[in-house]
Amino acid sequence: MPNTYQDIICTFSFHLFLTKTYHIITFINNQNMVPK
């Protein structure tokens, strides 16, 4: 397996992780802003 291929997979996984975390944080913030 070439090194560049591993780098692409690693970067993609990291980007996916960041996106997921960002969506979770946004979701929690939206839940907190909903008036009871």
N, C-alpha and C positions, 0 to 999 in steps of 0.2 A: 504494500500500500504506500503510495507516494506521500511525502510529508505534507505537500500542499493540500492534498485531499483531507488529511486529518485536521489541518488548520481550518479548512472550510467547515467541516463538521463541527469542530469546537466553537468556532465563531457563531455558526448558526444556532447551536444549542444554547450558547450564552445569550444571544439576542432573544431567543424564544423565552428563556428564563426571565430576562429583564422585562419583556413585554407582559408576561404572565404576572410578575410581581407588580408592575405598574397598574394593570387592570384590577388586581385585587385591592391595591391601595385606593384606587379611584372608587371602586365599588364600596369599600368601607366608608370612605369620606361621604359618598352620596347617601349611604344609609344613615350616617350621623346627622346629615343636614335635613333629613325628612322630619317635618314638624309632627309631634305626637298629638 
